[in-house]
């Protein structure tokens, strides 16, 4: 059985791992930041330590996974036509997994995973940003009055602006037409051109990206 000193080291190691992940989330202003990641990582480590003591490792581990799933779902939300918070939800899962690793005394594995997660978040984030500057496929949700504008007119203006688009969905409610488009914009200036067109178009009552 693990000594109390070893267990204290495990808790502090989990605290450090959670703090590292939390600082990255906090720096980018994302949900589930510094304190949340620490609590998730430490609690998963503690449950893993207890599971060894109680002899119900598999059952407790599966309950950790289920419980963390509920927390992860809480940071995912719809903003306009896009879904936000999926990366934060995935990091919550990773924090729990790292905490379990430390609780089961797999220190080297936990350290390697922390480094890998940071590489994905920091290095690949820059690569993703650079790629987005070359090409972006954005979901636009556009609203207008059926008596003031039409889908054909809007799409004709897109064609004149040489904007590549694909209509995804169209609905009508109380004389307001809502149209969703997948619009490809490249480079960044062209996206600003699309945004300015939608903002300055007095016949468009609103749009979301």
N, C-alpha and C positions, 0 to 999 in steps of 0.2 A: 504494500500500500504506500502511496506517495506521502512523503512527510509534509508537515504544515509549511516548512520553509520552501520546499519545492513548489507547493501550491501558491504561495505568495509570489514567488518569482513568475509563475505562469500568469497570474492575474496582472502583474505589472507589465509583463511582456505583451499581453493582450491589450492593455491600456495604451501602450506605446504604438502598437500596430493600428489600433483604432484611431489614435490621434493623427498618425501619418495620413491615413485615408481621409479623415475628417478635415484636415488642413487643406487638402486639395479641393474638396467640395466647398469649403468655406471661402477659399480664395476666388473661386469662380462664381460665388454667390448662388450656389445650387441648394435645393432642399436636402434635408438630412445631412447636416453639417458636422462640425467638430464634436459637440457633445453627443449627438445621436450615434455617430460611428463608434465612439468610445464605449457607450453603453451597450450597443449591439455586440461589439467584439468581446467585451468583458463578460457580458451575460452568457454568451454562447460558450465562452471558455469555462465559466462557472458551472453551467449545466453539464458540460462534458466531464469536468472533474467529479461532479456529483454522480454522473452516470456510472463512472468507474467504481465509485464507493458503493453504489446501490446495486450494481450488477445488472442494470437494465439498459445497457449501452445503445443497442439498436433502436429500442422503443423511444428513448429520450432523444436520440439524434434525429429520428424521423419527426418528432414533435417540434424540435427546433426548426427544422426546414419548413414545416407547415406554418408555424407562428411567424417566422421571418417573411413568409410569402404575404401574409396580411399586412405587415408593416410596409413591405415594398410596394404593394398595391396602393397604399395611401399616398405615395409621392408621385404617382402617375396621374396626370390630368390632361384634359383636352383644352387647348388654347386656340381658339379660332378653328382653322381646318387642320391643325397639327396636334400631335400627341407629344407632351413634354414629360420629362422625369424618368424615362425608361433607363437611362444610364445610371441615375441615382439609385433606382430600384435594383439594378444589377450589382452596384457596389455594395448595397446593403446585404445582398446575398453573399458577396465575397467577404465582407467583414465578418459575417456569421461563420462562414467556412474557415476563415483564418483563426477566429477565436476557438473554434472546435479543434483545429490543428494544434494550437498551443495547449489547450486543455488535455489533449491526448499525447502531449510531449513531443510532437513532431515540429521542433523548433526550426530546423533547417528548411523544411518544406514550407512552413509559414513565412519565413523570411524571403524565400525565393518568390513565393506568390505575391507578397507585398511589393517587391521590386517589379515584378511583371505587371501588376495592376498599375503602378505608377508610370511605367513605360507606356502602357496603353493610353492612360489618361493624359499624360503630358506630351510625349513624343508623337503619338499618333494623332492627338488633337491638333497639333501644328500641321501635320501632313493633311489632315482632313480639311483644315481651314484653307490651306494652299490649293487643294483640289476644288473646294467650293468656289474659289475665285476664278477658276477656269470654267466650271460649269455647275449650275444649280438647277434642280428640278423642284419647284415650289408649288404647293397647293394654295390656290387663291379661292376664296369664297366671296362672291360679288353679289350685291343686292341692288335692285332697282325696281321702280314702279312699272307695272306692265303697260300703263297708259303713257309713259314717258320715254320708254326705251325698249329695245328688243334684243334677243340673243343674236339674231342675224347682224344687226348693226354693230354690236360689240365685237363679234368675231371678224367682221369686215375690217374694223379699225385695227384689230390685232394683226390681220394679214397685211394691211398697209404699213404697219410698224415693223413687219418681218419678225413677229413674235411667234415662236413655236409653241403651240398649245394643243391640249387634248381635253375635251369636255368630259368630266367624270360623273357629274350628277346635276340634275335640274329639278327644282321644286317650286311650287307657287302657294302662297298663303296670304289671304286678305289683300289681293292685288299686288303683293310684293313677290318678285321673282328672285330666287336664290340659285345661283349657278356656281358649281365648283369646277375649277380648271387645274390641270397639271400644266404648268408653264415652265419651259426651259429657258433660262436666262444665262447668257455668257457674252462678255465678261460682266463684272460687277456693275459697270455703267448702265448696261441694258436693263438690269433689274431696277435700278433707280429710275430709269425711263418709264418702265411699266408702272411703278408706284406713283410717279408724278402724273402720269396719264389718268390713273384711277382717282387720284386726289383732286385733280383739276376738272374732271368730268362732272359737270353739275347734274347730269341725269343719273349718275350713280349715287345712291343714297348711303352706301357704305361698303366696305370690303375688309376681309380678314386674311392674314397670311399665316 
